[in-house]
Amino acid sequence: MIAAAEPFPQLTPEEYFIWEEQQLHRHEYLKGEVYAMSGGTLNHSEIALNFGAVLKAHMRGRGCKVLNSDARVNIFETRDYVYPDLSVTCDDRDRTTKQFITYPCLVIEVLSPSTEAYDRGNKFKLYRQNPNLQEYMLVDSEAIAVELFRRMAQDTWQILNYQAGDCIELKSVDLTVPIEAIYEDIVFK
């Protein structure tokens, strides 16, 4: 969900955290530049909430965090920070952090026409740097369709496509869920 770089000097990560606390909208931080996050559609919001509710209920009592789009993810071994729509971490190193997580096992992006290319391309490239990330999911907001990228041996990625009637298997969090649960109450135009 990136728009354009904000028109001011580069910030350090520490300056970015202080600056962003004073902003009305969220901003991703990449290589010293801040990028305003665009708003999403109602379908985008409902899909993320539906999926988040399923994940939260499933992960209860397992010692994991299920986080929404207000939680930053630090790009592994960098000082860059992005906001996925949903993320799950079960890593003890993320238990005490306050401003971001670094070790998600699952990241989910709900696609919007304005951000789809970024989510599929550069953002996924950033996430793939993290050896802890086991699965990356792209959820369509304009049709019942999900793409799941699963890390395999030698850092290759398997692509699994799901559509209406399918059950999605998320090995990273040991969850199988009917795709219709994610799209509950969604009306497509």
ABEGO torsion letter per residue (X at the ends): XBBBBBBBBBBBAAAAAAAAAABABBBBBBGGBBBBBBBBBAAAAAAAAAAAAAAAAAABGAGBBBBBAABBBBBBGBABBBBBABBBBABAAAAABAABBABBABBBBBBBAAAAAAAABAAAAAAAABAABABBBBBBAABBBBBBBBBBBGGBBBBBBBBBGBBBBBAAAGBBBBAAAAABGBBBX
